[in-house]
Amino acid sequence: TPAPAGEPLWELDPELRTYWFRAPGPPAEPMALRALGALIGQALLSRQLLPVAFPTVLFELLLVGLSRAPTRVFGLTDMAAVCPAIARSLERLVDYDEDDVAELFTLDWPHAGELRRDNRAAYVQAYVQWYFNERYADQLGLLVEGFRTVVGCSALLRSHVDATQLERILCGAERPVDIASIRAGAVEQDWKAKDREYLDAFWEVMQGLSD
């Protein structure tokens, strides 16, 4: 079902201060996404700098769409770079080794009923892959379509430029330290449940220093 007319296409993450697609499904304004893809391509050709508004993984998905190559396996670090809140929830799901895991952790996706205690890690991995490859396929397809109309003939982009390089070319500056991604990939070893407040306080301090 298409989104209601006038609904924003993007949503700002308050932790990362970057934008991601607001809602899955066919957008109400498809031309706006095509135009944005074309604008990104035109900025690349004309060497016009863009603001750091999107996570690096979006540039990776643009390049994948341009080359029509298979995507790599995405992980919780990628999710944390888009939505830290979802990444933390998925991390807790993986760590929760109890029989009632399916009752406590519910995800809105086609395989929601397949979660079991013995398949937590594989379930989360499958969800992350679906999130990046399928959930926003309509929006990504339009964005890539616009991008391809401008730079689709570039063999250099298709073969020799990765997402980090593309972002640096377009945005012209190093991205601030991504504490949310670091936290999602961190291993908290030898800490007890009673120490949770100290760990949370540590990450809050680190987040405050990330600018």
C-alpha positions in Angstrom: 0.0 0.0 0.0 1.5 3.4 -1.0 2.3 5.8 1.8 -0.2 8.7 2.4 0.5 11.7 0.2 2.7 14.3 1.8 4.2 11.9 4.3 8.0 12.5 4.7 10.3 10.1 2.9 13.0 10.2 5.5 13.3 10.0 9.2 16.1 11.5 11.3 17.7 9.3 13.9 18.3 11.4 17.0 21.4 9.5 18.1 23.2 9.5 14.8 21.8 12.7 13.3 21.5 10.9 9.9 18.5 10.0 7.8 17.0 6.7 6.8 13.8 5.7 4.9 10.8 6.6 7.0 8.5 3.7 6.1 8.6 0.6 3.9 6.3 0.0 1.0 5.7 2.1 -2.2 6.4 5.8 -1.4 3.7 8.4 -2.1 6.2 10.6 -4.0 8.3 8.2 -6.2 9.6 11.0 -8.4 11.1 12.7 -5.3 13.3 9.6 -4.7 14.3 9.4 -8.3 15.2 13.0 -8.3 17.3 12.6 -5.2 19.2 9.7 -6.7 19.8 11.9 -9.8 20.9 14.8 -7.6 23.5 12.6 -5.8 24.8 11.5 -9.2 24.9 15.0 -10.5 26.8 16.2 -7.4 29.3 13.5 -8.0 29.9 14.6 -11.6 30.1 18.3 -10.8 32.1 17.8 -7.6 29.6 19.5 -5.5 29.8 18.6 -1.8 26.7 17.3 0.0 26.0 17.4 3.7 26.7 14.3 5.8 23.1 13.2 6.0 23.0 9.5 5.3 24.8 6.4 6.8 27.6 4.9 4.8 25.5 1.8 4.2 23.2 3.8 1.9 26.1 4.6 -0.4 27.0 1.0 -0.4 23.5 0.0 -1.5 23.6 2.7 -4.2 26.8 1.1 -5.6 25.3 -2.4 -5.3 22.3 -1.3 -7.3 24.4 0.4 -9.9 26.5 -2.7 -10.5 23.6 -5.1 -9.9 26.1 -7.2 -7.9 25.0 -9.4 -4.9 25.1 -7.7 -1.6 27.5 -8.8 1.2 26.3 -10.2 4.5 25.2 -7.3 6.7 25.5 -7.4 10.5 24.6 -5.6 13.7 27.3 -3.0 13.1 25.5 -2.0 9.9 22.2 -1.9 11.7 23.7 0.3 14.5 24.9 2.7 11.8 21.3 3.1 10.6 19.2 2.6 13.8 21.0 2.0 17.1 17.8 1.3 18.9 17.0 -1.7 16.7 20.6 -2.9 16.9 20.5 -2.9 20.7 17.2 -4.8 20.7 18.6 -7.4 18.3 21.7 -7.7 20.5 19.6 -8.4 23.6 17.6 -11.0 21.6 20.8 -12.9 20.7 21.9 -12.7 24.3 18.6 -13.9 25.8 18.9 -17.6 26.3 15.5 -18.6 27.6 12.5 -20.5 26.3 10.2 -17.5 26.2 12.4 -15.6 23.8 9.7 -15.6 21.1 7.2 -14.1 23.5 9.5 -11.3 24.6 11.0 -10.3 21.3 8.6 -9.7 18.4 9.8 -8.4 15.1 7.5 -7.2 12.3 8.7 -9.1 9.3 7.6 -12.2 7.2 9.4 -14.7 9.4 8.3 -13.4 12.8 6.9 -16.7 13.9 10.1 -18.7 13.3 12.1 -17.5 16.4 13.2 -20.2 18.8 15.7 -20.4 21.6 18.1 -22.5 19.5 18.1 -20.2 16.4 18.5 -16.8 17.8 21.7 -15.8 16.1 20.6 -17.1 12.7 17.2 -15.5 13.1 18.7 -12.1 13.8 21.1 -12.5 10.9 18.3 -13.3 8.5 16.3 -10.3 9.8 19.2 -7.9 9.2 19.6 -9.2 5.7 15.9 -8.8 5.0 16.0 -5.2 6.5 18.7 -4.0 4.1 17.8 -6.1 1.0 14.0 -6.3 1.0 12.3 -4.0 3.5 13.0 -0.8 1.7 13.4 -2.3 -1.8 10.8 0.1 -3.3 12.6 3.2 -2.0 16.1 1.9 -2.8 15.0 0.9 -6.3 13.8 4.4 -7.1 16.9 6.0 -5.6 19.2 3.8 -7.6 17.1 4.4 -10.7 17.7 8.1 -10.4 21.4 7.6 -9.6 21.9 5.3 -12.5 20.4 7.8 -15.0 23.3 10.1 -14.3 26.3 7.9 -13.6 25.2 4.5 -14.8 27.8 4.3 -17.5 30.7 4.9 -15.1 32.9 1.8 -15.0 35.0 3.4 -12.3 32.1 3.6 -9.9 30.9 0.0 -10.7 34.4 -1.5 -10.2 36.8 0.6 -8.2 34.9 2.8 -5.7 33.6 1.5 -2.4 31.0 3.0 -0.1 33.5 4.8 2.1 35.3 6.4 -0.9 32.0 7.4 -2.5 30.9 9.1 0.8 34.2 11.0 1.1 33.9 12.1 -2.5 30.4 13.4 -2.1 30.7 14.8 1.5 34.3 15.8 1.6 34.9 15.1 5.2 35.5 12.3 7.6 32.4 11.1 9.5 32.5 11.6 13.3 33.3 8.5 15.3 30.3 6.2 15.3 29.9 5.2 18.9 26.7 3.4 18.3 28.3 1.1 15.8 31.3 0.5 18.1 28.9 -0.4 20.9 26.9 -2.8 18.8 30.1 -4.7 17.9 31.6 -4.6 21.4 32.0 -7.7 23.6 31.2 -7.1 27.2 33.3 -9.7 28.9 33.3 -10.6 32.6 30.6 -8.0 33.5 27.7 -9.1 35.7 24.0 -8.0 35.4 24.4 -5.8 38.4 27.1 -3.8 36.5 24.7 -2.8 33.7 24.2 0.7 35.0 28.0 1.3 34.9 28.2 0.0 31.3 25.3 2.1 30.2 26.8 5.2 31.8 30.1 4.5 30.1 28.5 4.4 26.6 26.5 7.6 27.4 29.8 9.4 28.2 31.4 8.0 25.0 28.4 9.1 22.9 28.7 12.6 24.4 32.4 12.7 23.3 31.7 11.5 19.7 31.3 15.0 18.2 
